[in-house]
Amino acid sequence: MIFIDEPQRDLLQIVWKESIDNSIKTFKMNSLVYGTTCAPYLAQRVLKQLVMDDGHNYPLAASAVSSDMYMDDLLTGAADIYSAKQLKEQLIALFRGGGMQLHKWSSNCKELLTNSEVSDGDVSLTILDETKALGLLWRPQKDSLAVLVSANVDTCESCKITKRSVLWTTARIFDPLCLILPIVTKAKLIMQELWRLKLDWNDSLPMQLESQWKRFVAFSSTINTLNIPRYILLDYALKIELHGFTDASEKAYGASIYVRCLSNSGEISTNLLCSKSRIAPLKSVTIPRLELCAAVLLAKLAQKTITSMKISFHSTVLWTDSTIVLAWIQKDPSVLKPFVRNRVSAKGSNQVMADLPSSRVNIPRVFIRIGIDFYGPFSIKLLSGANNELRKILKDLFNKESTGKIDDFIASEGIVCHFNSPATPHFGGLWEAGVKSLNSHLKRVVGNTVLTHEEFSTLVTQVEAVLNSRPLSNHSSDPNDDLVLIPAHFLVGSSLTALPDPDLTEVPINRLNRWQLVQRLSQIFWKKWSMDYLNHLQSRFKWRKGEKIFKENEIVLVKNEDNSKTLNWNLAKIIKVHAGKDNVIRVVTVKTNKGIYQRPVHKIIKLPFYD
């Protein structure tokens, strides 16, 4: 029994009312009950905690509980009697430490069923003929498995066989490993034919289908006597191989997995492990394509089998008798038709997304964590003394005195550097996003223009000012405060300004001096980047709900106004919203430094972090 911690019992209560006249009573559950949504998780979580607390004292039991426990059923074993006894003793001791007791013991070895620590009511002292093991029948005396098929449908002439009864019988066949795959496939084919005929649930089956169903019922009664070996290996096996076979017909296709084992005495055994089948679609599909679907099914089944089993296979061989499928697999997928290409091409695996690092979750003070990214290289022009400049750079880079000062500064300030792996820009986060926003526009603006070192430094400084001038959110909650917060406030503590230069974007390059050329490049970058930034902010979903997306006293950006002046963002305050007859806002009245006027909402842009 799993008890619930007393402070948590308020979360699991039952409301009960004995009669209409009585008041409602509330009962708190002291122990975990099955049927609740959280019960499966809590049961597994308790077992995991039990292994974490006492598993180091009982290694055999900890391994069995971690891998062989299925809800409240334990299905495990050992290679010999001595190991099995040790495992049993450790399991009893481990669960006793958690206040739990294992019962309903069953084994194919009589010596394991006699134990003074287990009461007679919890164990059968004789080997049972049959017992349930996770939905399958296990016959301990023969150590074999069987699938129970309950097709007890009366086949007399007066009986009415309907689609409902056929589905009821088919759904009761529990065969997770598909050990009786041909039988189940036959029932599936009958069900497919019933759906194709569009019969009602209580309609009688046509004569032909009824005769097929009666033959199925008569034959299925013999399935219960079928003994399937549980243990598929050999003792002291030298070589274990996995072989998969696949085939298809016009009605269905399937795949099966066999395990071939070779012992040191030369004995060989081959046993069926599992299988899988699919019914062919009602739409006509050629046999080669169904063979290909069967090959895909076999590949998936083999992959799942290898990852699920604890056995290390020496070799894995998948067989198909279709030469067309083998030819398709060896071809380049790009030359194949879509149906074939989608099944031949390998599907990329999805890696589990890792948790975000603490630096991305915990918000620190500004500049406690920074990112540095190398962006370039860029070609610059040196009018004279290029060789001397390069020698000076190399001397500064490898000067022990300079590098020593850098090392001393990093150590004294407690700076810790973490380097990302090469070619992993997605590790960078926001600083990589900043480089991305700069990259495309700067390359398009500069183009083939070759600048000197001073000119390029000037241009990059002005571009940096453009990026750090973008509005982020309101400066304060005061509706009369028109200031907005920009990245420059964190860097220099104030807003950024630019020199009032004339618009040079339309002036030919041959009429400009070098200073005007740099200003022209800066102005072009401003126009392109600011327009793209506004378009990015304006991307919003259609208004399917009746919520107001704009509010009075909200600071917004106005699009398509004159933005020729660098660092001049068209900020405005909404002083009134105008809703139509359907109560949808389509026009707002804004106040700017140029006056008060109305604008449609498709030209109004919200700040990215407006609250």
Secondary structure, DSSP 8 states (H G I E B T S, - for coil): --B--GGGGGGSEEEE-SSSSS--EEEE-SB--TTSTTHHHHHHHHHHHHHHHHGGG-HHHHHHHHHHEETTEE----SSHHHHHHHHHHHHHHHHHTT----SB--S-GGGG--TTS-GGGB-SS--S-EEETTEEEETTTTEEE---------STT---BHHHHHHHHHT---TT-TTHHHHHHHHHHHHHHHHHT--TT-B--HHHHHHHHHHHHHHTTGGG--EES--S-TTEEEEEEEEEEEE-SSEEEEEEEEEEEETTS-EEEEEEEEEEEE--SS---HHHHHHHHHHHHHHHHHHHHHH-S---SEEEEEE--HHHHHHHHS-GGGS-HHHHHHHS------------HHHHS--STTSS----------EE-SS-HHHHHHHHHHHHT-HHHHHHHHHHHHHHT-------TT-GGGTTHHHHHHHHHHHHHHHHHTT--EEHHHHHHHHHHHHHHHTT---EES-S-TT---EE-THHHHTSS----------TTS-GGG--HHHHHHHHHHHHHHHHHHHHHHHHH------S---S--TT-EEEESSS---STT---EEEEEEEEE-TTS-EEEEEEEETTEEEEEEGGGEEE-TT--
